[in-house]
Amino acid sequence: MASQVEQLDTLASKCRDLKSEIAKIIVGQEEVVNQLLISIFSGGHCLLVGVPGLAKTLLVNTIAQSLGLSFNRIQFTPDLMPSDITGSEILNKDRAFEFVEGPVFANIVLADEINRTPPKTQAALLEAMQEHNVTAAGRVHALPNPFFVLATQNPIEQEGTYPLPEAQLDRFMFMLWLDYPSFAEEVEILKRTTTAKQEQVRQILTAEDILAIQSLIKDIPVSDNVYKYAVRLVSKTRLNKSDNTTAKQYLSWGAGPRASQYLIIGAKCHAALNGKYSPDIEDVNAVAVSVLRHRIVLNYAAQAEELTSEAIINKLINE
């Protein structure tokens, strides 16, 4: 059996191949792709925020193909019911009740515009994310493994939406922001999408490979100073635990222990994908914004000064 060092070297090589395959379809968005892969290999879920038309669905579908995973997209609407996601019991031709699986039964589920549907339906998906199973008519049905949810939100249209509360946002490992492409990237997008030629994505990994990678990531050793750094960084966001003036000046709520856990597992994965055998403080900082941006609540002072969550987090890192 290969040693952990050999397995990590193989993982770094496979990750480079993965990114090359994804780049055949997706122009730019390198950091988003990198963070998405970290989330998948860490066994976490992602909340993706971006305006319509930035290829969020195409990105997820492309990643699913390159990883050899099944993919379903759910368009969230105000009339969507929990059973529309999880599935329901129906009476079959033999007059017996049979469970019909909903679209949540896939390795990768894209929950498009999750803030468009009422809290009851949101909760059905969030429960599936947490428990990795659904319950119908008193029976528990296991979801596929691995299971990964990418939920999207439109940051512009807020009328008639049901924003996720902070306690539910905490279920997501990362919150990622998609920005507009650069001028050169948009020109390249036009060249690729306005012709008949279509690139094909090659499968690099399998579901079994991903489960093995998730197990490998958990076994990566971490030094005590990195553990302590992660806890100190998260503690800086807590008003009752921190003497930090930035937190007291600009935050009304800080991050919980789950943030520390995700900082460490994300740092492990970031190190592994970049050819390192153990994470350092640089790896923690590389995932800090994605882990913390949806776990801190800005107060009126921050909003008045037009400060963003990213600016506050970077300020805390630099301090």
Disulfide bonds with the S-S distance in Angstrom:
none
